[in-house]
Amino acid sequence: MMQQEPEHRQWSGKTKGLPLMHRMLIGACRFMPLWFIYTGLAVFVVPSCMIFSHKGYITIYHYFRQRWHYSPLKSLWWVYKNHFRFGQVIIDKFYAYAGGTFDIDIENYDLYLDLEKRPKGFMLVSSHIGNYELAGYKLRAENKRFNALVYAGEAQVIMENRQTKLSHNNIRMIPYSNDMSHLFLLSSALGEGEVVSIPGDRLFGSPRSVECDFLGARAKFPQGPFTLASQREVPMLAVSVLKEGYKKYHIHITQLPQPQDGTSRKESVSFLAHAFAYELERVLHIHPEQWFNYFEFWDQ
């Protein structure tokens, strides 16, 4: 029987709020300037979340205290910055659903375009850093279909609007399944020479993981994405989408190094996982406040 992920590492991944609230927010984004909505977020919403969503507050406080070694007061300030930035990212998604646009720069876009033109499939490995959903609006799949693994329990309004936005870019959403059947769909897509997008920092149901040094301590990364890449022998691009201004985002694309020929499957998986952890660490040194994993990612 498949073991479940330990309780302290689970997070629903579902956007909070009722469908009516989500539709009202989309409507507000059509008629109100973003700065006005951000102001309400900063003054009312973020302080309330820090007070009443204590579990998320504590995990991010530990992140700044233990991983970045900030003082208690500085850690508290950065917890506020983290919650505010996360709120902005959520609002920006609704703003995009309402037809709003952002100024998005892409670093190393040629890496993506080169692989997208080749007959062989490849993988994009994402993380819960920044606003990865916006990558689906910018990285168009013109020569091959783009398959994105998504959390199946997301709010209905979010899924409907996400589907509308992404379908224009030849992107198919594949919901996560408890029986892990989504892995067969993803593997099949790679075999057909398509693009697969999958998170690399969340243990989806399976207990299999790779321990990596990450921000000064050991952390568990899911084995699945890197096993899939190793089995299919496809390239992997690590992609992060960081918010850098009012309506400004920057997409970081980095190709993970390939294991040497003759490397065993186990060593290959470990090599790719460590390379991905190293890339996440590099990105977080740029914007440490955009780490949005609200559970104790590190066991210690």
Secondary structure per residue as TSV (DSSP state, phi and psi in degrees):
chain	resnum	aa	ss	phi	psi
A	1	M	-	360.0	138.8
A	2	M	-	-69.3	130.1
A	3	Q	-	-77.1	148.8
A	4	Q	-	-92.8	152.1
A	5	E	-	-60.6	139.2
A	6	P	-	-54.2	146.1
A	7	E	G	-56.5	-37.8
A	8	H	G	-72.0	-8.0
A	9	R	G	-106.1	5.3
A	10	Q	-	-92.1	146.1
A	11	W	-	-150.3	131.9
A	12	S	-	-61.6	-32.7
A	13	G	-	74.4	5.9
A	14	K	-	-96.5	133.7
A	15	T	-	-66.5	129.1
A	16	K	-	-74.6	157.0
A	17	G	S	113.0	156.9
A	18	L	-	-82.1	156.4
A	19	P	H	-52.6	-40.2
A	20	L	H	-60.7	-41.2
A	21	M	H	-63.3	-40.2
A	22	H	H	-64.4	-42.3
A	23	R	H	-67.6	-36.4
A	24	M	H	-65.3	-37.5
A	25	L	H	-67.2	-39.9
A	26	I	H	-61.0	-42.5
A	27	G	H	-63.4	-40.9
A	28	A	H	-63.0	-37.5
A	29	C	H	-68.1	-19.2
A	30	R	H	-78.8	-27.2
A	31	F	H	-118.5	-15.7
A	32	M	S	-109.2	144.6
A	33	P	-	-69.2	148.1
A	34	L	H	-58.0	-39.1
A	35	W	H	-60.6	-32.3
A	36	F	H	-68.9	-43.3
A	37	I	H	-66.8	-40.1
A	38	Y	H	-60.0	-37.4
A	39	T	H	-62.6	-45.4
A	40	G	H	-62.1	-37.1
A	41	L	I	-61.0	-47.4
A	42	A	I	-68.3	-38.1
A	43	V	I	-86.3	-37.9
A	44	F	I	-112.5	-49.8
A	45	V	I	-71.9	-49.7
A	46	V	H	-62.4	-47.8
A	47	P	H	-57.9	-38.1
A	48	S	H	-64.6	-42.4
A	49	C	H	-63.3	-39.1
A	50	M	H	-67.3	-29.9
A	51	I	H	-82.1	-44.7
A	52	F	H	-98.8	-22.8
A	53	S	-	-99.3	69.6
A	54	H	H	-67.1	-33.5
A	55	K	H	-63.5	-46.9
A	56	G	H	-64.7	-38.0
A	57	Y	H	-61.7	-45.5
A	58	I	H	-65.0	-43.2
A	59	T	H	-64.5	-39.9
A	60	I	H	-73.3	-33.0
A	61	Y	H	-61.7	-43.9
A	62	H	H	-61.5	-38.3
A	63	Y	I	-58.3	-46.5
A	64	F	I	-75.2	-35.7
A	65	R	I	-72.6	-46.1
A	66	Q	I	-90.6	-35.1
A	67	R	I	-91.3	-35.7
A	68	W	S	-105.3	-8.0
A	69	H	-	59.0	39.0
A	70	Y	-	-78.3	157.9
A	71	S	-	-68.6	163.8
A	72	P	H	-55.7	-43.9
A	73	L	H	-68.2	-43.5
A	74	K	H	-65.4	-38.2
A	75	S	H	-62.1	-40.6
A	76	L	H	-61.6	-42.8
A	77	W	H	-63.6	-40.4
A	78	W	H	-73.5	-26.5
A	79	V	H	-62.8	-43.1
A	80	Y	H	-61.3	-45.2
A	81	K	H	-61.8	-39.3
A	82	N	H	-64.1	-46.1
A	83	H	H	-65.0	-39.9
A	84	F	H	-65.6	-43.3
A	85	R	H	-65.9	-39.6
A	86	F	H	-62.7	-42.3
A	87	G	H	-61.4	-40.4
A	88	Q	H	-61.5	-42.4
A	89	V	H	-61.3	-42.9
A	90	I	H	-64.4	-45.9
A	91	I	H	-62.3	-38.7
A	92	D	H	-61.7	-33.9
A	93	K	H	-63.8	-44.9
A	94	F	H	-66.9	-34.7
A	95	Y	H	-62.8	-39.6
A	96	A	H	-66.6	-39.7
A	97	Y	H	-61.6	-31.4
A	98	A	T	-81.5	0.9
A	99	G	T	100.8	2.4
A	100	G	-	-72.4	156.4
A	101	T	-	-125.4	160.3
A	102	F	-	-128.9	156.6
A	103	D	E	-87.2	110.8
A	104	I	E	-120.7	117.4
A	105	D	E	-92.5	148.4
A	106	I	E	-124.0	120.2
A	107	E	E	-90.7	127.6
A	108	N	T	65.1	37.7
A	109	Y	H	-61.0	-28.0
A	110	D	H	-61.6	-29.4
A	111	L	H	-63.5	-44.5
A	112	Y	H	-66.5	-47.5
A	113	L	H	-62.8	-37.6
A	114	D	H	-64.6	-46.5
A	115	L	H	-69.1	-32.5
A	116	E	H	-68.5	-23.2
A	117	K	H	-87.3	-16.6
A	118	R	S	-81.5	155.0
A	119	P	S	-69.5	-25.8
A	120	K	S	-79.3	145.9
A	121	G	-	-73.4	168.0
A	122	F	E	-154.4	169.6
A	123	M	E	-119.3	144.2
A	124	L	E	-108.6	124.4
A	125	V	E	-110.2	122.1
A	126	S	E	-107.7	-175.6
A	127	S	-	-151.0	171.5
A	128	H	S	-90.4	54.2
A	129	I	B	-121.2	130.0
A	130	G	B	69.5	-142.3
A	131	N	-	-129.1	75.3
A	132	Y	G	-63.5	-28.3
A	133	E	G	-56.1	-32.9
A	134	L	G	-64.6	-21.5
A	135	A	H	-62.3	-33.5
A	136	G	H	-68.1	-21.1
A	137	Y	H	-85.7	-18.7
A	138	K	H	-108.7	-38.1
A	139	L	S	-85.7	90.4
A	140	R	-	-75.6	143.7
A	141	A	-	-104.2	88.1
A	142	E	S	-88.4	-33.4
A	143	N	S	-104.3	-14.7
A	144	K	S	-155.0	153.3
A	145	R	-	-71.5	146.0
A	146	F	E	-105.3	121.6
A	147	N	E	-112.7	119.0
A	148	A	E	-114.9	124.5
A	149	L	E	-76.1	127.1
A	150	V	E	-130.3	158.9
A	151	Y	-	-73.7	123.3
A	152	A	T	-72.9	-20.2
A	153	G	T	-93.9	13.9
A	154	E	S	-62.9	156.2
A	155	A	-	-57.7	144.9
A	156	Q	H	-59.1	-43.5
A	157	V	H	-62.4	-39.1
A	158	I	H	-64.2	-47.7
A	159	M	H	-62.9	-41.5
A	160	E	H	-63.6	-47.2
A	161	N	H	-70.6	-35.9
A	162	R	H	-63.4	-44.0
A	163	Q	H	-61.6	-41.7
A	164	T	H	-61.6	-44.4
A	165	K	H	-69.2	-43.6
A	166	L	H	-79.5	-28.0
A	167	S	H	-63.3	-26.6
A	168	H	T	-68.1	-20.0
A	169	N	T	-104.8	20.1
A	170	N	T	61.5	42.5
A	171	I	E	-113.3	127.0
A	172	R	E	-105.3	128.3
A	173	M	E	-88.3	129.5
A	174	I	E	-112.9	110.3
A	175	P	E	-68.4	142.8
A	176	Y	-	-63.9	136.0
A	177	S	-	-120.7	139.4
A	178	N	T	-62.4	-27.6
A	179	D	T	-85.5	6.8
A	180	M	S	65.7	16.5
A	181	S	T	-66.5	-19.4
A	182	H	H	-61.6	-27.0
A	183	L	H	-65.8	-34.4
A	184	F	H	-67.8	-38.4
A	185	L	H	-65.7	-41.0
A	186	L	H	-67.4	-41.9
A	187	S	H	-63.8	-41.2
A	188	S	H	-63.4	-39.3
A	189	A	H	-62.5	-42.0
A	190	L	H	-64.0	-38.6
A	191	G	H	-64.1	-26.3
A	192	E	T	-87.9	5.4
A	193	G	T	80.7	23.3
A	194	E	-	-97.4	178.1
A	195	V	E	-98.5	138.1
A	196	V	E	-123.4	131.3
A	197	S	E	-116.2	129.2
A	198	I	E	-149.3	140.4
A	199	P	E	-67.7	141.8
A	200	G	S	-111.7	10.7
A	201	D	S	-130.4	25.1
A	202	R	-	-140.2	126.2
A	203	L	-	-80.2	98.5
A	204	F	-	-84.7	87.9
A	205	G	S	77.7	-50.7
A	206	S	-	-73.6	137.2
A	207	P	-	-80.9	-6.8
A	208	R	-	-72.1	128.1
A	209	S	E	-147.8	168.9
A	210	V	E	-122.8	125.7
A	211	E	E	-84.0	128.2
A	212	C	E	-130.1	152.5
A	213	D	E	-73.8	122.7
A	214	F	E	-144.5	111.8
A	215	L	T	56.0	42.6
A	216	G	T	87.4	6.9
A	217	A	E	-151.3	166.4
A	218	R	E	-81.2	134.8
A	219	A	E	-138.2	151.1
A	220	K	E	-96.2	126.5
A	221	F	E	-112.5	146.2
A	222	P	E	-64.8	140.7
A	223	Q	S	-79.0	-28.6
A	224	G	H	-51.5	-55.1
A	225	P	H	-59.1	-38.7
A	226	F	H	-80.2	-29.7
A	227	T	H	-66.0	-42.5
A	228	L	H	-61.5	-44.5
A	229	A	H	-65.0	-38.3
A	230	S	H	-69.2	-42.2
A	231	Q	H	-63.9	-42.7
A	232	R	H	-87.7	-8.8
A	233	E	T	52.7	52.6
A	234	V	-	-114.6	154.2
A	235	P	-	-68.0	155.6
A	236	M	E	-125.4	131.8
A	237	L	E	-110.7	126.4
A	238	A	E	-87.1	127.4
A	239	V	E	-125.9	128.0
A	240	S	E	-130.3	140.0
A	241	V	E	-119.8	105.6
A	242	L	E	-104.6	137.8
A	243	K	E	-80.0	127.5
A	244	E	E	-124.3	1.6
A	245	G	E	-175.3	-172.3
A	246	Y	T	-52.9	-55.6
A	247	K	T	-128.5	38.4
A	248	K	E	-121.7	129.2
A	249	Y	E	-129.3	155.3
A	250	H	E	-131.5	122.9
A	251	I	E	-94.8	121.9
A	252	H	E	-97.4	121.9
A	253	I	E	-119.1	124.8
A	254	T	E	-133.8	130.7
A	255	Q	E	-85.0	124.2
A	256	L	-	-71.3	140.8
A	257	P	-	-63.2	145.5
A	258	Q	-	-87.3	141.5
A	259	P	-	-62.5	152.0
A	260	Q	-	-68.0	152.6
A	261	D	T	-58.5	139.8
A	262	G	T	90.3	-4.5
A	263	T	-	-70.6	136.8
A	264	S	-	-66.2	160.7
A	265	R	H	-58.6	-45.1
A	266	K	H	-62.4	-43.9
A	267	E	H	-67.2	-36.0
A	268	S	H	-64.7	-44.2
A	269	V	H	-62.4	-45.1
A	270	S	H	-63.1	-40.5
A	271	F	H	-61.5	-46.3
A	272	L	H	-67.4	-40.3
A	273	A	H	-63.3	-42.5
A	274	H	H	-65.9	-38.3
A	275	A	H	-63.8	-39.2
A	276	F	H	-67.6	-43.3
A	277	A	H	-60.4	-39.4
A	278	Y	H	-63.2	-40.8
A	279	E	H	-66.9	-41.0
A	280	L	H	-61.3	-40.6
A	281	E	H	-62.5	-40.8
A	282	R	H	-61.2	-44.2
A	283	V	H	-67.0	-40.7
A	284	L	H	-69.4	-22.8
A	285	H	T	-68.7	-20.2
A	286	I	T	-82.8	-45.9
A	287	H	-	-138.0	78.4
A	288	P	G	-63.0	-22.3
A	289	E	G	-76.9	-6.7
A	290	Q	G	-100.8	27.1
A	291	W	B	-89.9	114.2
A	292	F	-	-117.1	40.0
A	293	N	-	-98.4	101.9
A	294	Y	-	-94.0	57.1
A	295	F	S	-152.9	169.8
A	296	E	-	-74.5	93.2
A	297	F	-	-68.6	-34.2
A	298	W	B	-96.5	135.9
A	299	D	-	-71.7	-28.1
A	300	Q	-	-77.3	360.0
